[in-house]
Amino acid sequence: VAPSPAAAARRGCPIDHAALSAHKAPTGCPVSHRAADFDPFSDGYQQNPPDYVRWSREQEPVFYSPQLGYWVVTRFDDIKAIFRDNISFSPSIALEKITPTGPEANAVLAQYGFALNRTLVNEDEPAHMPRRRALMDPFTPEHLAHHEPLVRRLAREYVDRFIDDGRADLVDQMLWEVPLTVALHFLGVPEEDMDKLREYSIAHTVNTWGRPKPEEQVAVAHAVGNFWQLAGKVLEKMRQNPEADGWMQYGIRKQKEMPEVVTDSYLHSMMMAGIVAAHETTANATANAVKLLLQHPHVWREICEDPSLIPNAVEECLRHNGSVAAWRRLATVDCEVGGVPILAGSKLLIVTSSANHDEGHFADADLLDIRRDNASDHLTFGYGSHQCMGKNLARMEMQVFLEEFTRRLPHMKLAPQSFSYVPNTSFRGPEHLWVEWDPAQNPERRDAAVREGERSPVRIGEPSGHAISRPVRVEAATPAADGVLHLRLVAPDGTSLPRWAPGSHIDVECGDSGLSRQYSLCGDPADARAFEIAVLDDPDSRGGSAWVHANVKPGDRLRIRGPRNHFRLDEGAQRLVFVAGGIGITPVMAMARRAREMGTPYELHYCGRKREGMAFIDALQALHGEHLKLHVSEEGSRLDLQTLLATPQEGTQVYACGPLRMLQALEAACVHWPEDTLRVEHFESTLGTLDPSKEQAFEVELKDSGLTLPVRADQTLLAALRAANIDVQSDCEEGLCGSCEVRVLQGPVDHRDMVLTRSEREAGQRMMSCCSRACGGQKLVLAL
Ligand code: FES
């Protein structure tokens, strides 16, 4: 792309072209014509920021915008790296006015004594972390749970006000006011002055992130000045009653303990910033989410029918269309972002909404997929030491709002309208959201329990993988051997199911028994219509398999989760050896099919006690011919592992699934083979429950978040991280699945999972936070 000399000439190109050419930058000058045209106040950006910068994400992920005077960064990895390093990339400009105001507006602000200080959002180290640590307790899930009844009551009352009207602007009639009341309640502010605060907080957004016209600037400055003064007055009122509940009162009490950390001007600034942060972002995020869900009616229907999908739907909405489109950072040293040299003093606009659509991190990123298993990786809340402290309050509110809407107004639709946004670079949500419905169809007119019924508390924090299930219909249930039931599961509406690769499993929920069990997919991945599993009626079953055998018949509906894959086939292997024992044939048969398709040399050893109990023998023989070796002990044929694995061979991988004894024997037989030759699938954990009398407490330092946490003897690392609002995904929570993995920077790990291989354990760079701990109570340092 040709440089844009015109743009460069307008402002003087700030680029060190010599350094750039040394780094082989793609365009010579990063100010391409598209970069020169970039305008975050234009309708294109306002309507859909990630789409507006798609070209950048795909071709010029770091570019200089002469109109804005900022470097713009649009890819996930670059933005996460910037968040991770808050020393080289200072947040100090996060609240700076993006469009400098004129002298008249500045004089107005001065007249109100406006002196907004640094807050948690824009403060550098070393001041930031001590303050953050001092003020974070009220944000822990445990404390936030106390606010849920208020959120529910408000949501219910506001819906009451318009439910019989058949039409509402959700923004004006609910979504602005409820999060504001919750924010005020959380802060400990009396509820009076709500209208004024609302008006002022909008002005504050325009003042900071927007481009008010010169004639608007003075009016905005008056509103911001009034906001500042009102915040000060309310704070004084709170000082009269410092024992009251509320984050500000907590801050006032902390001020007594550490006056040099929690200062007067800090509290005043936090009061104002806190109202904006807790209120506006949540209101916008909910409006964006409802709009997005109603624009996808089949998804809306799904969450109406199955509210357990709401927590992950919230994350996916925050990813797909969150309320924070971009943040700002200031480079404090000469550095590189995505291979582009950036000089100290450069300003950066990091477009988090674009990162959330980065195909390199989120597969099929433009698709709204409420079952996406990494949805909560989004950067809408930021990451690292400056990530949003109130994220779990926002998540809780959004879940409650969606629960109320889907339950009481499942027939709600978007009214025809065009959407407008307050023009600014960062905070984003429609100014109005008109929805309509037929009040005669309100479910509560037929059944009062729809309004009155009990609601279970929402899960506060990142959603669990366990929450994401989908319905399937049992198309066929046929015996595959003695005691083995072969199930073919299809989507109820006959549509395609998610793609999967050999080694994947699904979790089947066993009706209302509360049990769920993992079963490997054993069919053909090319068959997008169905998942196939085989279930052994095991006398030692913990209940799941017995339930399937006793209850499941063709035509039934089941709920499943997944597929997930923790047993991936290395398609680059030169030779593959598969070993299956009994029902362990299921993942292995999908792998062997793949080896055959790829033309990789392979052998499949299938062991069992008696032929009648071994599933799929005929089909396997037909497909694999002499690659298949059957070892039936009743017939006197046993697999001799020592002979099979006598001579190590470079490039060979051994994949095995079966009883624990067989897997242990394989491990022993493979010790003289290259590291990681053997890959095994475990379905049962050997972990017992945590015994606090035998465990040691330890400390964990979180490098990216700037925190050090104690992990008690009666607590897992995962639980300690969650309690401190650190998001870590999890699924099985028994060391089997690998989803709770964290990166270890330092410290000896006592690995207790079934996921990592021997050499991965020895390398000590990864650990499963649901079960593994520090050795001997020593300290661990994690990249979190
Ligand atoms: Fe599955 Fe930790 S959550 S290994």
Residues whose N, C-alpha, C, O or C-beta is under 5 A from the ligand:
A	BS01	FES	S730 D731 C732 E733 E734 G735 L736 C737 G738 S739 C740 M768 C770
